[in-house]
Amino acid sequence: MSEPVTEDLRAHGIESPLLLPNAIDHHALRESLHSRANARTTLGIPESAFAVGVVGRLHPKKDPLRALGAFERYRRENPRAYLVFVGDGPLRPQLLHRA
C-alpha cells in the first residue's frame, strides 16, 4: 500500500499499518513513456484499440500463461484488442513464442 493509504488508515484509527512501497519505479516509467499516446506508439497499439496490461514476474507461480489463454479467447471476439506483459522471468520465451 502507498503512503497516502497508510496515512488514511492512521486517520481512521489503525495505529501501525505496514507500508509496502510499490515495486514499480514510477519516475523511470514516466521518463520512458511520457504519455499514453507515446506508449501506444512505442508498442504499436492503435489509439482506438482496447489494451490490457499485465504487470508482474513472468513465473509459473504468477501463471501469466493463464492470462494469455484467457486473452486469446477474448480476442477471437474482439480482434482489435491487445495484451501487453510488463515484466521478466522464466516464462518470457514461452510468452514470446505464443505472441
N, CA, C and O atoms as a Tinker XYZ file with bonds, in Angstrom:
   396  protein
     1  N      0.841000   -1.169000    0.000000    73     2
     2  CA     0.000000    0.000000    0.000000    64     1     3
     3  C      0.885000    1.229000    0.000000    63     2     4     5
     4  O      2.052000    1.160000    0.385000    81     3
     5  N      0.343000    2.342000   -0.425000    73     3     6
     6  CA     1.121000    3.565000   -0.580000    64     5     7
     7  C      1.079000    4.417000    0.687000    63     6     8     9
     8  O      0.304000    4.149000    1.605000    81     7
     9  N      1.915000    5.437000    0.720000    73     7    10
    10  CA     1.953000    6.361000    1.855000    64     9    11
    11  C      0.600000    7.046000    2.079000    63    10    12    13
    12  O      0.159000    7.128000    3.225000    81    11
    13  N     -0.082000    7.542000    1.030000    73    11    14
    14  CA    -1.399000    8.152000    1.264000    64    13    15
    15  C     -2.414000    7.182000    1.880000    63    14    16    17
    16  O     -3.208000    7.581000    2.732000    81    15
    17  N     -2.394000    5.926000    1.460000    73    15    18
    18  CA    -3.309000    4.938000    2.042000    64    17    19
    19  C     -2.937000    4.690000    3.497000    63    18    20    21
    20  O     -3.817000    4.565000    4.348000    81    19
    21  N     -1.643000    4.619000    3.792000    73    19    22
    22  CA    -1.174000    4.435000    5.165000    64    21    23
    23  C     -1.659000    5.581000    6.048000    63    22    24    25
    24  O     -2.138000    5.350000    7.158000    81    23
    25  N     -1.536000    6.812000    5.562000    73    23    26
    26  CA    -1.990000    7.983000    6.319000    64    25    27
    27  C     -3.498000    7.938000    6.543000    63    26    28    29
    28  O     -3.976000    8.287000    7.623000    81    27
    29  N     -4.240000    7.515000    5.545000    73    27    30
    30  CA    -5.690000    7.414000    5.665000    64    29    31
    31  C     -6.074000    6.380000    6.722000    63    30    32    33
    32  O     -6.994000    6.603000    7.509000    81    31
    33  N     -5.373000    5.256000    6.740000    73    31    34
    34  CA    -5.649000    4.231000    7.749000    64    33    35
    35  C     -5.366000    4.754000    9.150000    63    34    36    37
    36  O     -6.134000    4.498000   10.077000    81    35
    37  N     -4.267000    5.487000    9.310000    73    35    38
    38  CA    -3.956000    6.079000   10.619000    64    37    39
    39  C     -5.067000    7.039000   11.044000    63    38    40    41
    40  O     -5.463000    7.062000   12.210000    81    39
    41  N     -5.565000    7.829000   10.096000    73    39    42
    42  CA    -6.637000    8.785000   10.389000    64    41    43
    43  C     -7.916000    8.072000   10.824000    63    42    44    45
    44  O     -8.756000    8.660000   11.506000    81    43
    45  N     -8.064000    6.806000   10.431000    73    43    46
    46  CA    -9.251000    6.028000   10.796000    64    45    47
    47  C     -8.990000    5.065000   11.957000    63    46    48    49
    48  O     -9.752000    4.122000   12.172000    81    47
    49  N     -7.911000    5.309000   12.702000    73    47    50
    50  CA    -7.669000    4.558000   13.926000    64    49    51
    51  C     -6.770000    3.346000   13.824000    63    50    52    53
    52  O     -6.539000    2.683000   14.835000    81    51
    53  N     -6.256000    3.028000   12.656000    73    51    54
    54  CA    -5.312000    1.910000   12.538000    64    53    55
    55  C     -3.947000    2.452000   12.955000    63    54    56    57
    56  O     -3.390000    3.317000   12.279000    81    55
    57  N     -3.406000    1.948000   14.063000    73    55    58
    58  CA    -2.201000    2.541000   14.639000    64    57    59
    59  C     -0.919000    2.254000   13.871000    63    58    60    61
    60  O     -0.094000    3.152000   13.701000    81    59
    61  N     -0.737000    1.048000   13.413000    73    59    62
    62  CA     0.544000    0.686000   12.796000    64    61    63
    63  C      0.362000   -0.024000   11.458000    63    62    64    65
    64  O      0.736000   -1.190000   11.331000    81    63
    65  N     -0.200000    0.650000   10.460000    73    63    66
    66  CA    -0.305000   -0.020000    9.151000    64    65    67
    67  C      1.083000   -0.227000    8.558000    63    66    68    69
    68  O      1.979000    0.597000    8.741000    81    67
    69  N      1.246000   -1.317000    7.857000    73    67    70
    70  CA     2.533000   -1.640000    7.253000    64    69    71
    71  C      2.611000   -1.016000    5.869000    63    70    72    73
    72  O      1.778000   -1.293000    5.006000    81    71
    73  N      3.611000   -0.177000    5.662000    73    71    74
    74  CA     3.817000    0.466000    4.365000    64    73    75
    75  C      4.638000   -0.460000    3.481000    63    74    76    77
    76  O      5.764000   -0.816000    3.827000    81    75
    77  N      4.077000   -0.851000    2.343000    73    75    78
    78  CA     4.777000   -1.672000    1.362000    64    77    79
    79  C      4.968000   -0.824000    0.115000    63    78    80    81
    80  O      4.024000   -0.618000   -0.647000    81    79
    81  N      6.185000   -0.330000   -0.099000    73    79    82
    82  CA     6.410000    0.534000   -1.268000    64    81    83
    83  C      6.116000   -0.203000   -2.564000    63    82    84    85
    84  O      6.335000   -1.409000   -2.678000    81    83
    85  N      5.619000    0.542000   -3.529000    73    83    86
    86  CA     5.326000   -0.016000   -4.839000    64    85    87
    87  C      6.619000   -0.475000   -5.495000    63    86    88    89
    88  O      7.637000    0.213000   -5.415000    81    87
    89  N      6.582000   -1.628000   -6.139000    73    87    90
    90  CA     7.785000   -2.184000   -6.771000    64    89    91
    91  C      8.118000   -1.515000   -8.091000    63    90    92    93
    92  O      9.197000   -1.736000   -8.640000    81    91
    93  N      7.212000   -0.701000   -8.607000    73    91    94
    94  CA     7.440000   -0.046000   -9.894000    64    93    95
    95  C      8.059000    1.323000   -9.665000    63    94    96    97
    96  O      7.559000    2.102000   -8.854000    81    95
    97  N      9.129000    1.618000  -10.363000    73    95    98
    98  CA     9.759000    2.932000  -10.298000    64    97    99
    99  C      8.978000    3.872000  -11.216000    63    98   100   101
   100  O      9.220000    3.933000  -12.422000    81    99
   101  N      8.042000    4.598000  -10.621000    73    99   102
   102  CA     7.167000    5.466000  -11.416000    64   101   103
   103  C      7.937000    6.567000  -12.128000    63   102   104   105
   104  O      7.566000    6.968000  -13.231000    81   103
   105  N      9.006000    7.061000  -11.511000    73   103   106
   106  CA     9.795000    8.125000  -12.148000    64   105   107
   107  C     10.447000    7.610000  -13.431000    63   106   108   109
   108  O     10.426000    8.293000  -14.455000    81   107
   109  N     11.015000    6.432000  -13.382000    73   107   110
   110  CA    11.639000    5.857000  -14.583000    64   109   111
   111  C     10.583000    5.581000  -15.645000    63   110   112   113
   112  O     10.821000    5.792000  -16.835000    81   111
   113  N      9.433000    5.115000  -15.217000    73   111   114
   114  CA     8.355000    4.832000  -16.162000    64   113   115
   115  C      7.885000    6.114000  -16.843000    63   114   116   117
   116  O      7.679000    6.136000  -18.057000    81   115
   117  N      7.714000    7.182000  -16.065000    73   115   118
   118  CA     7.291000    8.461000  -16.636000    64   117   119
   119  C      8.308000    8.996000  -17.627000    63   118   120   121
   120  O      7.938000    9.551000  -18.662000    81   119
   121  N      9.590000    8.833000  -17.317000    73   119   122
   122  CA    10.630000    9.326000  -18.212000    64   121   123
   123  C     10.628000    8.569000  -19.536000    63   122   124   125
   124  O     10.858000    9.165000  -20.588000    81   123
   125  N     10.375000    7.272000  -19.496000    73   123   126
   126  CA    10.445000    6.483000  -20.728000    64   125   127
   127  C      9.146000    6.536000  -21.545000    63   126   128   129
   128  O      9.177000    6.409000  -22.769000    81   127
   129  N      8.033000    6.718000  -20.882000    73   127   130
   130  CA     6.742000    6.792000  -21.585000    64   129   131
   131  C      6.012000    8.047000  -21.116000    63   130   132   133
   132  O      5.272000    8.013000  -20.132000    81   131
   133  N      6.224000    9.144000  -21.820000    73   131   134
   134  CA     5.714000   10.439000  -21.380000    64   133   135
   135  C      4.200000   10.543000  -21.440000    63   134   136   137
   136  O      3.614000   11.342000  -20.710000    81   135
   137  N      3.575000    9.784000  -22.260000    73   135   138
   138  CA     2.130000    9.895000  -22.372000    64   137   139
   139  C      1.534000    8.581000  -22.862000    63   138   140   141
   140  O      2.231000    7.693000  -23.353000    81   139
   141  N      0.242000    8.499000  -22.709000    73   139   142
   142  CA    -0.470000    7.311000  -23.188000    64   141   143
   143  C     -0.264000    7.132000  -24.689000    63   142   144   145
   144  O     -0.025000    6.020000  -25.161000    81   143
   145  N     -0.357000    8.223000  -25.428000    73   143   146
   146  CA    -0.183000    8.149000  -26.882000    64   145   147
   147  C      1.222000    7.693000  -27.244000    63   146   148   149
   148  O      1.399000    6.896000  -28.165000    81   147
   149  N      2.217000    8.190000  -26.529000    73   147   150
   150  CA     3.602000    7.788000  -26.781000    64   149   151
   151  C      3.784000    6.297000  -26.487000    63   150   152   153
   152  O      4.461000    5.593000  -27.236000    81   151
   153  N      3.184000    5.821000  -25.404000    73   151   154
   154  CA     3.286000    4.402000  -25.054000    64   153   155
   155  C      2.658000    3.541000  -26.142000    63   154   156   157
   156  O      3.231000    2.529000  -26.547000    81   155
   157  N      1.493000    3.938000  -26.610000    73   155   158
   158  CA     0.822000    3.174000  -27.664000    64   157   159
   159  C      1.650000    3.169000  -28.950000    63   158   160   161
   160  O      1.768000    2.140000  -29.615000    81   159
   161  N      2.216000    4.319000  -29.291000    73   159   162
   162  CA     3.052000    4.396000  -30.492000    64   161   163
   163  C      4.268000    3.495000  -30.340000    63   162   164   165
   164  O      4.609000    2.746000  -31.255000    81   163
   165  N      4.924000    3.567000  -29.183000    73   163   166
   166  CA     6.111000    2.752000  -28.921000    64   165   167
   167  C      5.795000    1.263000  -29.028000    63   166   168   169
   168  O      6.602000    0.489000  -29.543000    81   167
   169  N      4.624000    0.865000  -28.542000    73   167   170
   170  CA     4.238000   -0.547000  -28.529000    64   169   171
   171  C      3.492000   -0.979000  -29.790000    63   170   172   173
   172  O      3.191000   -2.162000  -29.954000    81   171
   173  N      3.193000   -0.041000  -30.674000    73   171   174
   174  CA     2.488000   -0.377000  -31.911000    64   173   175
   175  C      1.011000   -0.663000  -31.718000    63   174   176   177
   176  O      0.422000   -1.439000  -32.471000    81   175
   177  N      0.408000   -0.039000  -30.712000    73   175   178
   178  CA    -1.008000   -0.246000  -30.424000    64   177   179
   179  C     -1.789000    0.967000  -30.930000    63   178   180   181
   180  O     -1.534000    2.087000  -30.489000    81   179
   181  N     -2.729000    0.762000  -31.844000    73   179   182
   182  CA    -3.520000    1.890000  -32.344000    64   181   183
   183  C     -4.276000    2.600000  -31.215000    63   182   184   185
   184  O     -4.694000    1.968000  -30.246000    81   183
   185  N     -4.441000    3.896000  -31.351000    73   183   186
   186  CA    -5.121000    4.697000  -30.323000    64   185   187
   187  C     -6.539000    4.202000  -30.052000    63   186   188   189
   188  O     -7.009000    4.272000  -28.916000    81   187
   189  N     -7.217000    3.707000  -31.068000    73   187   190
   190  CA    -8.611000    3.277000  -30.913000    64   189   191
   191  C     -8.754000    1.847000  -30.393000    63   190   192   193
   192  O     -9.870000    1.394000  -30.140000    81   191
   193  N     -7.651000    1.138000  -30.234000    73   191   194
   194  CA    -7.705000   -0.266000  -29.805000    64   193   195
   195  C     -7.861000   -0.377000  -28.290000    63   194   196   197
   196  O     -7.480000    0.525000  -27.543000    81   195
   197  N     -8.426000   -1.497000  -27.855000    73   195   198
   198  CA    -8.539000   -1.829000  -26.437000    64   197   199
   199  C     -7.250000   -2.526000  -26.024000    63   198   200   201
   200  O     -6.829000   -3.485000  -26.672000    81   199
   201  N     -6.618000   -2.053000  -24.952000    73   199   202
   202  CA    -5.354000   -2.642000  -24.498000    64   201   203
   203  C     -5.468000   -3.053000  -23.035000    63   202   204   205
   204  O     -6.050000   -2.343000  -22.216000    81   203
   205  N     -4.898000   -4.217000  -22.725000    73   203   206
   206  CA    -4.856000   -4.741000  -21.367000    64   205   207
   207  C     -3.398000   -4.933000  -20.998000    63   206   208   209
   208  O     -2.619000   -5.454000  -21.796000    81   207
   209  N     -3.020000   -4.517000  -19.796000    73   207   210
   210  CA    -1.654000   -4.700000  -19.327000    64   209   211
   211  C     -1.590000   -5.684000  -18.174000    63   210   212   213
   212  O     -2.441000   -5.669000  -17.285000    81   211
   213  N     -0.583000   -6.534000  -18.194000    73   211   214
   214  CA    -0.316000   -7.471000  -17.108000    64   213   215
   215  C      1.082000   -7.144000  -16.606000    63   214   216   217
   216  O      2.061000   -7.273000  -17.342000    81   215
   217  N      1.170000   -6.721000  -15.354000    73   215   218
   218  CA     2.448000   -6.323000  -14.775000    64   217   219
   219  C      2.831000   -7.344000  -13.715000    63   218   220   221
   220  O      2.060000   -7.610000  -12.792000    81   219
   221  N      4.018000   -7.911000  -13.848000    73   219   222
   222  CA     4.474000   -8.861000  -12.846000    64   221   223
   223  C      5.579000   -9.757000  -13.360000    63   222   224   225
   224  O      6.017000   -9.659000  -14.506000    81   223
   225  N      6.011000  -10.626000  -12.478000    73   223   226
   226  CA     7.056000  -11.583000  -12.801000    64   225   227
   227  C      6.474000  -12.656000  -13.711000    63   226   228   229
   228  O      5.400000  -13.190000  -13.436000    81   227
   229  N      7.169000  -12.969000  -14.778000    73   227   230
   230  CA     6.700000  -13.986000  -15.729000    64   229   231
   231  C      7.190000  -15.349000  -15.243000    63   230   232   233
   232  O      8.131000  -15.927000  -15.788000    81   231
   233  N      6.529000  -15.836000  -14.214000    73   231   234
   234  CA     6.947000  -17.031000  -13.486000    64   233   235
   235  C      5.740000  -17.966000  -13.331000    63   234   236   237
   236  O      4.606000  -17.497000  -13.243000    81   235
   237  N      5.977000  -19.282000  -13.296000    73   235   238
   238  CA     4.856000  -20.216000  -13.131000    64   237   239
   239  C      3.953000  -19.893000  -11.938000    63   238   240   241
   240  O      2.740000  -20.083000  -12.026000    81   239
   241  N      4.514000  -19.411000  -10.828000    73   239   242
   242  CA     3.693000  -19.061000   -9.667000    64   241   243
   243  C      2.682000  -17.968000   -9.995000    63   242   244   245
   244  O      1.578000  -17.961000   -9.450000    81   243
   245  N      3.046000  -17.057000  -10.868000    73   243   246
   246  CA     2.160000  -15.954000  -11.258000    64   245   247
   247  C      1.220000  -16.364000  -12.391000    63   246   248   249
   248  O      0.199000  -15.715000  -12.621000    81   247
   249  N      1.557000  -17.418000  -13.080000    73   247   250
   250  CA     0.755000  -18.024000  -14.152000    64   249   251
   251  C      0.320000  -17.052000  -15.255000    63   250   252   253
   252  O     -0.872000  -16.925000  -15.533000    81   251
   253  N      1.280000  -16.368000  -15.882000    73   251   254
   254  CA     0.912000  -15.460000  -16.973000    64   253   255
   255  C      0.352000  -16.195000  -18.193000    63   254   256   257
   256  O     -0.336000  -15.591000  -19.016000    81   255
   257  N      0.642000  -17.486000  -18.313000    73   255   258
   258  CA     0.097000  -18.254000  -19.438000    64   257   259
   259  C     -1.427000  -18.369000  -19.335000    63   258   260   261
   260  O     -2.112000  -18.444000  -20.355000    81   259
   261  N     -1.951000  -18.383000  -18.128000    73   259   262
   262  CA    -3.405000  -18.409000  -17.944000    64   261   263
   263  C     -4.016000  -17.094000  -18.433000    63   262   264   265
   264  O     -5.052000  -17.089000  -19.098000    81   263
   265  N     -3.363000  -15.982000  -18.094000    73   263   266
   266  CA    -3.841000  -14.676000  -18.579000    64   265   267
   267  C     -3.807000  -14.634000  -20.100000    63   266   268   269
   268  O     -4.734000  -14.128000  -20.733000    81   267
   269  N     -2.742000  -15.165000  -20.682000    73   267   270
   270  CA    -2.628000  -15.186000  -22.136000    64   269   271
   271  C     -3.729000  -16.054000  -22.751000    63   270   272   273
   272  O     -4.338000  -15.666000  -23.748000    81   271
   273  N     -3.984000  -17.211000  -22.170000    73   271   274
   274  CA    -5.039000  -18.091000  -22.677000    64   273   275
   275  C     -6.407000  -17.425000  -22.631000    63   274   276   277
   276  O     -7.182000  -17.510000  -23.584000    81   275
   277  N     -6.697000  -16.765000  -21.522000    73   275   278
   278  CA    -7.978000  -16.059000  -21.401000    64   277   279
   279  C     -8.068000  -14.943000  -22.431000    63   278   280   281
   280  O     -9.116000  -14.735000  -23.041000    81   279
   281  N     -6.965000  -14.227000  -22.622000    73   279   282
   282  CA    -6.972000  -13.131000  -23.589000    64   281   283
   283  C     -7.133000  -13.654000  -25.013000    63   282   284   285
   284  O     -7.816000  -13.037000  -25.830000    81   283
   285  N     -6.506000  -14.788000  -25.309000    73   283   286
   286  CA    -6.652000  -15.372000  -26.654000    64   285   287
   287  C     -8.116000  -15.683000  -26.951000    63   286   288   289
   288  O     -8.577000  -15.469000  -28.072000    81   287
   289  N     -8.847000  -16.183000  -25.962000    73   287   290
   290  CA   -10.279000  -16.456000  -26.146000    64   289   291
   291  C    -11.050000  -15.147000  -26.341000    63   290   292   293
   292  O    -11.931000  -15.062000  -27.197000    81   291
   293  N    -10.720000  -14.143000  -25.553000    73   291   294
   294  CA   -11.379000  -12.839000  -25.672000    64   293   295
   295  C    -11.125000  -12.220000  -27.047000    63   294   296   297
   296  O    -12.021000  -11.624000  -27.645000    81   295
   297  N     -9.908000  -12.367000  -27.534000    73   295   298
   298  CA    -9.518000  -11.719000  -28.789000    64   297   299
   299  C    -10.219000  -12.336000  -30.006000    63   298   300   301
   300  O    -10.360000  -11.676000  -31.036000    81   299
   301  N    -10.650000  -13.573000  -29.899000    73   299   302
   302  CA   -11.400000  -14.175000  -31.011000    64   301   303
   303  C    -12.645000  -13.352000  -31.338000    63   302   304   305
   304  O    -13.038000  -13.240000  -32.499000    81   303
   305  N    -13.254000  -12.782000  -30.314000    73   303   306
   306  CA   -14.453000  -11.954000  -30.492000    64   305   307
   307  C    -14.117000  -10.468000  -30.615000    63   306   308   309
   308  O    -14.947000   -9.677000  -31.063000    81   307
   309  N    -12.912000  -10.094000  -30.221000    73   307   310
   310  CA   -12.500000   -8.686000  -30.198000    64   309   311
   311  C    -11.113000   -8.552000  -30.814000    63   310   312   313
   312  O    -10.139000   -8.352000  -30.089000    81   311
   313  N    -11.005000   -8.656000  -32.119000    73   311   314
   314  CA    -9.688000   -8.694000  -32.771000    64   313   315
   315  C     -8.876000   -7.405000  -32.649000    63   314   316   317
   316  O     -7.682000   -7.407000  -32.947000    81   315
   317  N     -9.497000   -6.309000  -32.218000    73   315   318
   318  CA    -8.746000   -5.061000  -32.063000    64   317   319
   319  C     -8.202000   -4.898000  -30.640000    63   318   320   321
   320  O     -7.819000   -3.797000  -30.246000    81   319
   321  N     -8.166000   -5.969000  -29.884000    73   319   322
   322  CA    -7.651000   -5.931000  -28.514000    64   321   323
   323  C     -6.177000   -6.336000  -28.494000    63   322   324   325
   324  O     -5.727000   -7.157000  -29.294000    81   323
   325  N     -5.448000   -5.744000  -27.568000    73   323   326
   326  CA    -4.015000   -6.013000  -27.420000    64   325   327
   327  C     -3.725000   -6.356000  -25.969000    63   326   328   329
   328  O     -4.343000   -5.809000  -25.056000    81   327
   329  N     -2.777000   -7.268000  -25.765000    73   327   330
   330  CA    -2.323000   -7.644000  -24.432000    64   329   331
   331  C     -0.846000   -7.305000  -24.324000    63   330   332   333
   332  O     -0.055000   -7.662000  -25.197000    81   331
   333  N     -0.473000   -6.610000  -23.246000    73   331   334
   334  CA     0.918000   -6.205000  -23.033000    64   333   335
   335  C      1.381000   -6.767000  -21.693000    63   334   336   337
   336  O      0.774000   -6.495000  -20.657000    81   335
   337  N      2.451000   -7.545000  -21.717000    73   335   338
   338  CA     3.072000   -8.022000  -20.487000    64   337   339
   339  C      4.231000   -7.100000  -20.153000    63   338   340   341
   340  O      5.050000   -6.775000  -21.013000    81   339
   341  N      4.292000   -6.680000  -18.894000    73   339   342
   342  CA     5.401000   -5.866000  -18.404000    64   341   343
   343  C      6.068000   -6.674000  -17.303000    63   342   344   345
   344  O      5.489000   -6.872000  -16.234000    81   343
   345  N      7.272000   -7.137000  -17.559000    73   343   346
   346  CA     7.978000   -7.942000  -16.577000    64   345   347
   347  C      8.951000   -8.875000  -17.258000    63   346   348   349
   348  O      9.117000   -8.848000  -18.478000    81   347
   349  N      9.589000   -9.697000  -16.455000    73   347   350
   350  CA    10.562000  -10.648000  -16.973000    64   349   351
   351  C     10.509000  -11.897000  -16.107000    63   350   352   353
   352  O     10.004000  -11.868000  -14.985000    81   351
   353  N     11.023000  -12.969000  -16.627000    73   351   354
   354  CA    11.052000  -14.201000  -15.866000    64   353   355
   355  C     11.197000  -15.401000  -16.772000    63   354   356   357
   356  O     11.303000  -15.256000  -17.990000    81   355
   357  N     11.203000  -16.592000  -16.185000    73   355   358
   358  CA    11.473000  -17.802000  -16.949000    64   357   359
   359  C     10.420000  -18.136000  -18.011000    63   358   360   361
   360  O     10.715000  -18.890000  -18.939000    81   359
   361  N      9.217000  -17.603000  -17.901000    73   359   362
   362  CA     8.184000  -17.901000  -18.903000    64   361   363
   363  C      8.195000  -16.920000  -20.073000    63   362   364   365
   364  O      7.378000  -17.037000  -20.987000    81   363
   365  N      9.097000  -15.972000  -20.050000    73   363   366
   366  CA     9.139000  -14.989000  -21.141000    64   365   367
   367  C      9.285000  -15.645000  -22.521000    63   366   368   369
   368  O      8.549000  -15.280000  -23.437000    81   367
   369  N     10.218000  -16.611000  -22.704000    73   367   370
   370  CA    10.343000  -17.235000  -24.031000    64   369   371
   371  C      9.039000  -17.884000  -24.508000    63   370   372   373
   372  O      8.690000  -17.776000  -25.683000    81   371
   373  N      8.324000  -18.552000  -23.610000    73   371   374
   374  CA     7.054000  -19.189000  -23.985000    64   373   375
   375  C      6.025000  -18.145000  -24.403000    63   374   376   377
   376  O      5.302000  -18.335000  -25.381000    81   375
   377  N      5.961000  -17.049000  -23.663000    73   375   378
   378  CA     5.005000  -15.988000  -23.990000    64   377   379
   379  C      5.344000  -15.353000  -25.328000    63   378   380   381
   380  O      4.451000  -15.084000  -26.132000    81   379
   381  N      6.622000  -15.111000  -25.573000    73   379   382
   382  CA     7.037000  -14.531000  -26.852000    64   381   383
   383  C      6.726000  -15.477000  -28.006000    63   382   384   385
   384  O      6.323000  -15.036000  -29.082000    81   383
   385  N      6.912000  -16.770000  -27.784000    73   383   386
   386  CA     6.638000  -17.760000  -28.826000    64   385   387
   387  C      5.154000  -17.770000  -29.202000    63   386   388   389
   388  O      4.801000  -17.934000  -30.370000    81   387
   389  N      4.294000  -17.592000  -28.203000    73   387   390
   390  CA     2.848000  -17.616000  -28.459000    64   389   391
   391  C      2.312000  -16.280000  -28.944000    63   390   392   393
   392  O      1.167000  -16.199000  -29.390000    81   391
   393  N      3.122000  -15.232000  -28.863000    73   391   394
   394  CA     2.636000  -13.877000  -29.219000    64   393   395
   395  C      2.318000  -13.748000  -30.684000    63   394   396
   396  O      1.903000  -12.681000  -31.134000    81   395
